[in-house]
Amino acid sequence: MDSRRRTPGLSSLTTSRLQTHHYTAHGTALRARTASTLQTQLSVFQSLLHNFALTHAKDIRANPEFRAEFARMCSALNIDFLASSYGNNTSSSSSGSKDGGGAASLWTQVLGSTVNDFYFNLGVLVVEECRATRGENGGLISVSDLRARIEKGRSGVLGASMSVSDDDIQRAVDSLAPLGSCFSLMKIGHRTLIRSVPKELNNDQSTVLEAVQVLGYVTVSMLQVNLGWERPRAHAVVDDLMAGSLVWVDCQAGENEYWSPAFISAGSSSAF
């Protein structure tokens, strides 16, 4: 009796290859079906969102909070309402429309051409106000402060029918990015600020600015006690911030106090 072990032959190798090919084909088909299903669901959601926008166009136009929530719904569906076109994924039968097949943005269809003017003019005002206040705040201003300044001096530039919200200003700042501008948003504590200078802040500077936003001012000894910094480190940070006009120094106290320009401006305006 032959006790030698039988080794796998060509037939077993062929079977293994067929099984691998079968699993690969099945996986490819499954991914294709899943992608098709998700694409169909996304198209349905986009259609429903478009109908919702048309139905509630008046509320979206008049209510900044409602407008912000609608914008967030668009973002959840990966729709840039300022740039995307509803109907891009529709059938080619719509290509013979009188506009030559170029669909306007969803936002424009809902609110008309005024929305483009609104965000364009708002972006211009953001740039103007940031430049006008750069000497006071070093190119760092909170969104809420900027909104208050714009609402105070807008003089009908944005139109009386649309109120400005913090969300509108943030979107206007984001819309400046493709222009290669130095305008960007940053979070310091619970506040959102607009930076209009190309200088980047390091971790130490951000930490000090966050403390200033909360307390109104800091001193070198406060930074030493609360953050455990050496005195030269604390001095270097506040000196850099002061050189960029991001903090102002008050030398009248026993120890130099480094104040937020926005805090001082708010206190001065409330005194009158």
C-alpha positions in Angstrom: 0.0 0.0 0.0 1.4 3.4 -1.0 1.6 5.5 2.2 2.9 8.6 0.4 0.9 11.8 1.0 -0.9 13.1 -2.0 0.1 16.7 -2.9 -2.3 19.3 -4.3 -2.6 19.0 -8.1 -3.4 21.5 -10.8 -7.1 20.9 -10.3 -7.0 22.3 -6.8 -5.1 25.4 -7.9 -7.6 26.0 -10.7 -10.5 25.7 -8.2 -8.8 28.2 -5.9 -8.4 30.7 -8.7 -12.0 30.3 -9.7 -13.2 30.9 -6.2 -11.0 34.0 -5.9 -12.3 35.3 -9.2 -15.9 34.6 -8.1 -15.5 36.4 -4.8 -13.8 39.4 -6.5 -16.6 39.6 -9.1 -19.3 39.3 -6.4 -17.6 42.1 -4.3 -17.4 44.4 -7.3 -21.0 43.8 -8.2 -22.0 44.4 -4.5 -20.1 47.7 -4.4 -21.6 48.8 -7.6 -25.1 48.1 -6.4 -24.4 49.9 -3.1 -23.0 52.9 -4.9 -26.0 53.0 -7.2 -28.4 52.9 -4.3 -26.6 55.6 -2.4 -26.5 57.8 -5.5 -30.3 57.3 -6.0 -30.9 58.2 -2.3 -28.7 61.3 -2.6 -30.6 62.4 -5.7 -33.9 62.0 -3.9 -32.6 64.0 -0.9 -31.3 66.8 -3.2 -34.7 66.9 -5.0 -36.5 67.1 -1.7 -34.1 69.8 -0.5 -34.7 71.8 -3.7 -38.5 71.6 -3.2 -38.1 72.5 0.4 -36.1 75.6 -0.5 -38.6 76.7 -3.1 -41.5 76.3 -0.6 -39.7 78.2 2.2 -37.8 80.7 0.1 -39.4 83.7 1.9 -38.4 82.4 5.3 -34.8 81.6 4.1 -34.5 85.0 2.7 -35.8 86.9 5.7 -34.6 84.8 8.6 -30.8 84.5 9.1 -31.2 81.6 11.5 -33.4 79.7 9.1 -30.9 80.4 6.3 -28.1 79.1 8.4 -29.9 75.8 9.1 -30.8 75.4 5.5 -27.1 75.9 4.6 -26.1 73.2 7.1 -28.6 70.8 5.5 -27.0 71.6 2.2 -23.5 70.9 3.6 -24.7 67.5 5.1 -25.7 66.5 1.5 -22.4 67.8 0.2 -24.1 70.6 -1.7 -22.3 74.0 -2.0 -25.4 76.1 -2.3 -23.4 79.1 -3.5 -21.7 77.2 -6.4 -23.6 74.0 -7.1 -26.3 73.7 -9.7 -29.5 71.8 -9.1 -30.2 69.7 -12.1 -26.6 68.9 -13.0 -27.5 65.2 -12.5 -30.8 65.3 -14.3 -31.4 64.0 -17.7 -30.2 65.7 -20.8 -33.7 66.6 -21.8 -33.3 69.8 -19.8 -30.3 70.9 -21.8 -32.5 72.6 -24.3 -33.7 75.2 -21.9 -33.4 78.8 -22.9 -30.4 79.4 -20.7 -28.4 77.1 -22.8 -28.4 74.3 -20.3 -26.4 76.2 -17.7 -28.3 75.7 -14.4 -28.1 78.6 -11.9 -27.0 77.8 -8.4 -29.6 76.4 -6.0 -29.2 79.5 -3.9 -29.9 81.8 -6.8 -32.9 79.8 -7.9 -34.4 80.1 -4.4 -33.5 83.7 -3.6 -32.9 85.2 -7.0 -29.8 87.1 -8.1 -29.9 89.2 -4.9 -28.1 86.4 -3.0 -25.0 86.7 -5.2 -25.0 90.4 -4.7 -25.6 89.9 -0.9 -22.6 87.7 -0.3 -20.4 89.6 -2.7 -21.2 92.9 -1.0 -20.8 91.3 2.4 -17.4 90.0 1.4 -16.4 93.5 0.3 -17.6 94.9 3.6 -15.7 92.3 5.6 -12.5 93.2 3.8 -13.1 97.0 4.3 -13.9 96.7 8.0 -11.0 94.4 8.7 -8.6 96.8 7.0 -10.1 99.8 8.7 -9.7 98.2 12.2 -6.3 96.6 11.6 -4.5 99.4 13.4 -6.7 98.8 16.5 -6.7 95.1 16.7 -3.7 93.9 14.7 -5.8 92.2 12.1 -7.8 90.0 14.6 -11.5 90.8 15.1 -14.4 88.6 16.4 -17.2 87.7 14.0 -19.8 89.2 16.4 -17.9 92.6 16.6 -17.5 92.7 12.8 -21.2 92.0 12.3 -22.1 94.8 14.7 -19.9 97.2 12.8 -21.3 96.1 9.5 -24.9 96.5 10.6 -24.2 99.9 12.1 -22.6 101.3 8.9 -24.0 99.2 6.1 -26.2 102.2 4.8 -28.3 100.0 2.6 -25.4 98.3 0.8 -26.7 94.8 1.6 -30.3 95.6 1.1 -32.9 96.1 3.8 -34.7 92.8 3.2 -31.8 90.5 4.4 -30.4 90.6 7.9 -26.8 89.7 8.5 -25.9 86.8 10.8 -22.6 85.5 12.1 -23.1 82.5 9.9 -23.4 84.8 6.8 -20.2 86.5 7.7 -18.3 83.3 8.2 -19.5 82.1 4.8 -18.5 85.4 3.2 -15.0 84.9 4.7 -14.8 81.3 3.4 -15.8 82.6 -0.1 -12.7 84.8 -0.1 -10.4 81.8 0.1 -10.4 81.1 -3.7 -9.1 84.6 -4.2 -5.9 83.7 -2.4 -6.7 86.2 0.4 -5.2 86.2 3.8 -8.6 86.2 5.5 -9.3 83.1 7.6 -11.4 82.0 10.6 -9.9 80.9 13.9 -11.4 79.8 17.2 -10.0 81.2 20.5 -11.9 79.9 23.4 -15.6 80.2 22.7 -15.2 83.0 20.2 -14.7 82.8 16.4 -12.4 85.5 15.1 -11.4 86.7 11.6 -7.6 87.0 11.0 -6.8 89.4 8.2 -3.0 89.1 8.3 -0.9 86.3 6.9 1.0 85.8 10.2 0.3 82.5 11.9 -0.1 82.2 15.6 1.9 79.6 17.6 0.5 77.7 20.5 1.8 80.1 23.2 0.3 83.1 21.4 -3.1 81.4 21.0 -3.1 80.4 24.7 -2.4 84.0 25.8 -5.1 85.4 23.4 -7.6 82.9 24.7 -6.9 84.1 28.3 -7.1 87.7 27.2 -10.5 87.1 25.5 -11.8 85.7 28.8 -10.2 88.0 31.4 -9.7 91.1 29.3 -6.0 91.3 30.1 -3.1 89.3 31.3 0.2 90.1 33.0 3.5 88.3 32.9 3.2 87.1 36.5 -0.3 85.7 35.7 1.1 83.7 32.9 3.9 82.4 35.2 1.6 81.4 38.0 -1.3 79.9 35.9 0.7 78.3 33.0 3.9 77.5 34.8 6.0 79.5 32.2 9.4 80.9 32.8 9.5 84.7 32.9 11.5 85.0 29.6 9.0 82.8 27.8 6.0 84.9 29.0 7.7 88.1 28.1 8.6 86.9 24.6 5.0 85.9 23.9 3.4 89.2 25.1 6.1 91.2 23.3 5.3 89.4 20.0 1.6 90.0 20.4 2.2 93.6 21.3 4.4 94.0 18.2 1.5 92.8 16.1 -1.0 95.1 17.8 -2.9 92.0 19.0 -2.7 93.3 22.6 -2.2 96.8 24.1 -0.1 97.5 27.1 -1.2 99.5 30.1 1.8 100.7 32.1 -0.1 102.6 34.7 -0.7 99.6 37.0 2.0 98.2 39.3 2.8 95.6 36.6 2.3 96.0 32.9 -1.2 94.7 31.8 -1.7 93.4 28.3 -5.3 94.1 27.2 -7.4 93.0 24.3 -8.0 95.9 21.9 -11.6 94.6 21.4 -12.2 94.6 25.1 -10.9 98.2 25.4 -13.0 99.3 22.5 -16.2 97.7 23.9 -15.6 99.4 27.3 -15.0 102.8 25.7 -18.1 102.6 23.6 -20.3 101.6 26.5 -19.1 104.5 28.5 -20.6 107.0 26.1 
